[in-house]
Amino acid sequence: MIRAYGDDDFALLSRWVTDPYVLFQYSGTYFSWPLTRKQIADYLERYPERKFYIGCDAAGKPYAFGEIIPKADQPPRLGRLLVGDPELRGRGLGGIFVRELVAGIRETLDPAAVDLFVLEENRQAIRCYEKAGFRFVPGEHFDLVFRGKAYQVLKMRLLLKPE
């Protein structure tokens, strides 16, 4: 299940984002290390239409963080996706969380598609998104620079309605 992120969830997020590279992988270059409550609050104030969510298991224990980004002239986008505890990664929880976020988007926005961005080198995340039905959008990519190195970011799309 998913639930809205609350200010108390920052403690979880700060435990899950364990180093500068994890922060970059999860959020691109928007936030800086170390992640602070103020950065999150400032982001949510600047983008009130964007919503953060926490993925929880059947017992209500949080395991993931993500964002739904509505777009006026493009498909909505999933962002800042992270299965928090490294011990839980690779167990299918990311796919469950992504499908739950997509279901929430379908209910509220009813779009034809949903997009997301992923680092080309993040093979584990790519496999997760592909299992959830996302496919690469040809020619849609850009680079982000982190600590002097360029990383290619690829766009993926899940079609929800026939084109």
DOLUMTI-320076 format. One line per 2 residues: number of its first residue (from 1); for each residue x, y, z of C-alpha. Coordinates in steps of 0.02 Angstrom, whole numbers, plus 50000, padded with zeros to 5 digits. Layout:
NUM) X/Y/Z | ...
***
This chain:
1) 50000/50000/50000 | 50052/50180/49981
3) 50021/50327/50094 | 50059/50512/50086
5) 50230/50565/50149 | 50225/50661/50313
7) 50356/50769/50397 | 50388/50628/50522
9) 50444/50518/50376 | 50601/50623/50354
11) 50689/50514/50484 | 50659/50363/50371
13) 50715/50452/50216 | 50874/50517/50298
15) 50918/50339/50353 | 50884/50271/50179
17) 50990/50401/50088 | 51156/50338/50154
19) 51284/50432/50050 | 51303/50566/49915
21) 51291/50441/49770 | 51129/50363/49835
23) 51059/50540/49849 | 51112/50576/49669
25) 51040/50410/49607 | 50875/50443/49692
27) 50855/50629/49661 | 50974/50684/49525
29) 51061/50848/49562 | 50913/50936/49642
31) 50958/50898/49824 | 51130/50912/49904
33) 51218/50800/50028 | 51177/50784/50168
35) 50990/50785/50136 | 50900/50897/50260
37) 50721/50920/50316 | 50732/51100/50252
39) 50778/51043/50075 | 50623/50931/50072
41) 50511/51068/50144 | 50578/51198/50021
43) 50551/51077/49875 | 50371/51040/49927
45) 50336/51225/49949 | 50408/51265/49777
47) 50312/51122/49693 | 50147/51101/49789
49) 50069/50999/49648 | 50200/50863/49670
51) 50165/50733/49802 | 50282/50617/49898
53) 50226/50442/49948 | 50287/50304/50061
55) 50267/50121/50013 | 50220/50008/50158
57) 50209/49820/50174 | 50051/49729/50232
59) 50099/49761/50414 | 50117/49948/50381
61) 50308/49949/50388 | 50380/50079/50268
63) 50498/50015/50135 | 50499/50141/49990
65) 50489/50324/49944 | 50429/50401/49781
67) 50351/50552/49700 | 50209/50583/49579
69) 50239/50734/49467 | 50085/50791/49370
71) 50122/50880/49206 | 50004/50997/49114
73) 50064/50959/48937 | 50150/50790/48957
75) 50116/50624/49042 | 50134/50627/49231
77) 50300/50565/49295 | 50362/50457/49436
79) 50515/50526/49522 | 50633/50504/49668
81) 50599/50317/49679 | 50693/50224/49815
83) 50674/50059/49903 | 50745/50118/50066
85) 50829/49977/50158 | 50968/49902/50049
87) 50926/49731/50124 | 50753/49741/50044
89) 50814/49784/49869 | 50802/49651/49735
91) 50649/49567/49814 | 50514/49639/49701
93) 50458/49776/49820 | 50508/49913/49698
95) 50393/49840/49566 | 50249/49829/49689
97) 50278/50009/49740 | 50288/50071/49560
99) 50126/49980/49514 | 50039/50057/49666
101) 50097/50232/49617 | 50037/50203/49438
103) 49868/50144/49505 | 49856/50306/49605
105) 49896/50407/49449 | 49763/50313/49350
107) 49631/50349/49482 | 49669/50534/49499
109) 49736/50590/49329 | 49682/50454/49204
111) 49828/50487/49085 | 49872/50393/48925
113) 50048/50360/48991 | 50166/50381/49139
115) 50350/50428/49122 | 50503/50411/49231
117) 50690/50443/49216 | 50827/50322/49266
119) 51016/50322/49263 | 51079/50213/49121
121) 51196/50122/49239 | 51059/50080/49365
123) 51024/49909/49291 | 50928/49846/49443
125) 50805/49991/49433 | 50788/49971/49244
127) 50743/49787/49265 | 50614/49835/49397
129) 50534/49966/49284 | 50534/49849/49134
131) 50445/49715/49237 | 50314/49847/49281
133) 50288/49878/49094 | 50395/50032/49063
135) 50493/50043/48900 | 50631/50161/48843
137) 50580/50312/48743 | 50702/50315/48595
139) 50807/50473/48583 | 50747/50539/48751
141) 50899/50556/48862 | 51012/50685/48941
143) 51167/50692/49050 | 51185/50742/49231
145) 51356/50779/49304 | 51397/50714/49477
147) 51569/50742/49552 | 51645/50780/49384
149) 51575/50629/49294 | 51432/50631/49167
151) 51293/50504/49190 | 51166/50470/49054
153) 50985/50481/49108 | 50858/50384/49005
155) 50672/50413/48989 | 50551/50268/49009
157) 50364/50266/48977 | 50220/50153/49025
159) 50075/50163/48902 | 49908/50154/48991
161) 49797/50183/48840 | 49822/50140/48656
163) 49900/50279/48555
***
